[in-house]
Amino acid sequence: MSNDEVVAACRAIEDGEFVQARHHLNNLAMSGTNPSLVEELTRLIWQKEREVMQTTVNRIGMAISVAVLGYMALSFQSPEGWGPLVWGIVAFLVLPCVVGVLAGNSVAASRAAPLKKLRFRRAFSITFSVVAIYTLVGMGIVRHKMQSADKSSDIAIYLVVAVVYGLMAGAVAGIAGTSFPISKRAS
Amino acid sequence: MNLYHHRRPDSSLALYIDGNLQFDTRDEAVYHESLALPALCLAKAPRTALICGGGDGLALREVLRFPGIEQVTLIDCSPEVLDFARQELSDLNGNSLDDPRLTLIVADALEAPLADNSFDVIICDFTFPTTKESALGFTVEWYSKLKAALTEGGVLVINTVSPQNTASAFACLVSTIRAAGLNALPYRVCIPSFRDHGYGAWGFILAAKHRLTISSLRGIECPVPTQQADLTALARAARFSVKARIDFAKAPVNRSANPVLQSLLLNPEARATVTDGDAPPDFPNLANQVEISHPYHSRSMIAALAEQVVGSLPSIDLRKLVDELALRAKELPKKIVEELNNLRAYLSRTVLDLDVWGTWASRLLATLILVMVIANSISPDPAFAKGGEGMGHASFSRGFSSHAEFGQISTPPSAPISGRGFTASYGHDPVDIYGYHYTPRFYFYGNGGGYYGGGGGSNQRDVPNRHKPKTHKPLFVLDDDLMAMDNGDFVISLSETAFLVIAEGQVSLMDTQGGAPLTSVFAEPKLFESIRKEVTSQTGDIDREVQVRKDWLSWVGWTSSMFSSVRSDTEEYTNLKDLQRRLGLAMKRLGMSPEAGSIEVPTDAIELFVGCHVLADNRVALYTPGGHPTYLDGTSMISESGKKEKLKPQLKAAIVSILQKMVKEAQRDIKSDEAEIKSLGNELASTQLDLNEYQSIQQQNGFDPSYEVDYGTDSIPVTQAIEKTQQDMTSIALDQKVLEVGIQKSQRELERFQATLQAWSQ
């Protein structure tokens, strides 16, 4: 019983299933296993959790950095300046894919079932935010240069365009984030 | 039960049960002598004894060697311990387990039936309570049962916990024994091996139906020698501080229904109050309120968990959480409920107010944005519709008429397009670079410059078929009177009825009555250069505007079906592109002047328009291509060679209309300049007053150069202020002089134009 629990706890820790690992640990403690072993395993859980957290933070940071730098570089020219085709490919395919893979893989594999959903959501949310901001800033700068024109619907235009562009890039990032795992586990 | 023993090379041995040290053979006598002998000594002629637990036979050893003991009952639930004692500890316990006076019962002592008044001495040597089950051996119910089994002079002694490390638990046990109706006399003993394991001084409690006092320990005389324990020091060992004794009295009773002992053992720290008045909640103390409920848990684990909880607190609606917990208060310990109430009161008074405001502010902002979006969609702001109407005064022609240099033509400052002329108005009304649209005007003439093939001063009005007169309208106003037409010609408006058409290197004077030119005019190269410069300048502005709109539409072009403003931007972009193209074509169509140089004009002549001057004798010199003058005197035209022709009425009407316009402009300029001179005069007078004041101040301060006075918005030394004021006065006087010269010039022009008009009207 104790040995099985120890093995199960170790496997759960290795797999990043920390809730499960704690459950096994509790069983071990209740069964009167050597306290030092329980404490050692507890420390291991904390350590692994910290590692997973660090990896998550690193990858999210990297994803945001790549997104910000990428779209900043892209904003040196208007879409027209890049050529619509090149701009479209970079803005809605290349950058979202890179950001999506990084952000999607920041999700620790703690639960198998919602993993894809979680990866999609994280890749989507980061890319959506950055693209929406990029779009709003880009449009705002261009719009500021032209003082004529009917600006009565500008807020609605900004919202619609930013949301649509964000959704497009976010969807691509989400798909990339769920489809291209860097490794099986983030830990 | 987990049994473990550690045997050392010197044959000494330490026994552990469930990880807790039971004894070390090197000092076990301290423990067992201190446990058994005081009870045996205090009991009245003990003959029978009961040992609960103590399967190692060591306490039994002490009982058996006490004189007078006839019968001992030992109840232990662990066959493993008994076997171990027989096999490994027989030397140490002196084969006590095989003594014929012993009745050994392998059972749970708590379940064993005990006859009333049957034991003179009862020794409870249970292991340290690590579980709720093992803690049952320390309840008031159990001690009541032992009390019943105890004879009237009998003494009970129990192995307890450390009064040093777990004072509250020790106090609880004292309190529990007293609750069972026994008199308790606690004492503690220092056992080196226990101390080495961090257990602290170890506690025992003597109990009896009769009164037990410290003084009864003081005179204790043990009939058997002790190996390690010093029974003479027992009285001192039973002395506790006042605070400890108060704690004994106040401590909770450990009952089967409310087993508090284990909680007190696992949570020995005194738990502080979480909140104190308006001070922020003390989260470490809050964490201390969490009970350790398992021996393998530690305070550091709780603290680590609490750190995570504290880390996630910002994302929790604390007020709601506390309210929810308070609703379930009945299920919580009383102390936690008190702390929750404190926390709830604190939160309602202080910190969460900001959060509530933040939540409401974000809701308000979101609502505001939605309302603005909807309102803007329903009723777009009409204030964006800028622009004006009307054709301005003929400043471009005036430039040619007033100044000898074409380079002095004013170029409009580069400014962004701000009107709506390039959307709905473009193509219908003339528009300028700012997007303003003007009242539509129409010019009727033959296409381009080819309709007058003559030149050399001929006034040919024969029109080839391909240049049949048509109505043309201005497309773009470059300056107030210089326009790019829809067919690519440039037109300079000279008066209400006369205008110049400039195209393909030629300049023609036209009137609004006929479709053919009145005459061709000397094509001054500088005129072409000036037009080219003007167009290039404004085309640059248009290029920039086209680029910006292109960028904008590249972002939002696909939303044109949703937003009328985007459709409007698209239309404006298309029109600007069209204008760009048309101006490019017009520039090509403008061509170059065929003339090599400038014409020779008398010095006292005043320019009426390009190639046309009013002479001092009231004649008008009209220079034709090649630079040959034709003199008009109101009735006839005299060529350079002296050939005289009758002045055509249309040409005369055109010249007269231009003269009349010039008169009006000169009068207006004079009036404007006079008003300006008057204003400058006032300013000069005001400045003179300032100067007088500065000079007065300077005099009053004894010509101190450092004394400062207000000069505009600055504060500067008075000498500097005087100097600057004098410079201002000189500047104003100079401006006045320039204006006076301008007035004189306008006056001279006015007189000349009026005299010419008068002469021509006769």
Interface residues (C-beta under 8 A of the other chain):
Chain A: A29 M30 G32 N34 P35 V38 E39 T42 W46 S78 P79 E80 G81 P84 T135 G138 M139 V142 R143 K145 M146 Q147 S148 A149 D150 K151 S152 S153 D154 I155 A156 I157 L159 V160 V161
Chain B: N2 D18 G19 H294 P295 Y296 H297 S298 M301 A304 I369 M372 V373 N376 S377 P380 D381 F384 P416 I417 S418 G419 R420 F422 G435 E545 V548 R549 K550 D551 W552 S554 W555 V556 T559 M562 F563 S564 S565 V566 S568 D569 E572
